[in-house]
Amino acid sequence: WEVTIVGAEPDPPYNRVLLSQVLSGAVAEDALALRHSQWFSDRGVALRLGVAARLVDTARRTIELADGEALPYDDLVLATGSLPFVPPVPGTGLPGVHVFRTRSDARMLLKAASGTRRAVVIGGGLLGLEAARGLRERGVRVTVVHLADRLMEQQLDGPAASLLERALKELRIDVRIAARTEGLAGDGRVERVLLEGGEELAADLVVIAAGIRPDIDLARTSGLEVGRGILVDDELRTSAAGVRAVGECAEHRGTVYGLWSPLLAQANALGASL
């Protein structure tokens, strides 16, 4: 196979799981690379990075890039992953409000943390807690605001979540559970997080880690069948001939997966099918 990887991000593929450790300072950023550029070139894999794909012509079997270039394909794999979910509340566009998903996000958070005293993390799932711990390691006072009645409710029962909350407080991370964010406010940049009931939390920095949604925009625009994700069969084939989808963007038998183990199984199945 002649393989081309197209990616909107400017960096070669990297370990997204380690981003929180980069934020905390436990891992250097150069440790993120899964493979360096030379590894790809030695194996005949072309990298087209820093340019997004904007349309798939399934009839002509070409993919149009944002810079106007058209790449032909015999088989196409969509591995567009997920996008951060940003709650529809006022103020999320203010300067000082960040998401935490990509290498670029981590770089911006690191830069912002150097001049920050108080941060609020919206979301008490795994990613939000990792962001909170990373910022705390940087000397920032952090409050986690979580809508559910316990932290990491998808993974933990009540007693385990209580132990986790106690551990966070020992790290001097404040926690607000069963707290609904009604908006963000500030004069020119974020200064406060407004909670239901009238409470306000001071914040120089806000990190939104309220979940993810499959990135299916390219598939939908290109006429592929989608539900929550890009619909695929047992061999990861989409509704268009020659097009497959894999990872967090794919929906298989009504399920969209967000964990490493099932997605690795998907990738192995797809490679065998190709």
Secondary structure, DSSP 8 states (H G I E B T S, - for coil): --EEEEESSSS-SB-GGGHHHHHHTSS-GGG-BSS-HHHHHHTTEEEEES--EEEEETTTTEEEETTS-EEE-SSEEE---EEE---S-TTTTSTTEEE--SHHHHHHHHHHHTT-SEEEEE--SHHHHHHHHHHHHTT-EEEEE-SSSSTTTTT--HHHHHHHHHHHHHTTEEEE-S--EEEEE-SSS--EEEETTS-EEE-SEEEE-S-EEE--HHHHHTT--BSSSEEE-TT-B-SSTTEEE-STTEEETTEE--SHHHHHHHHHHHHHH-
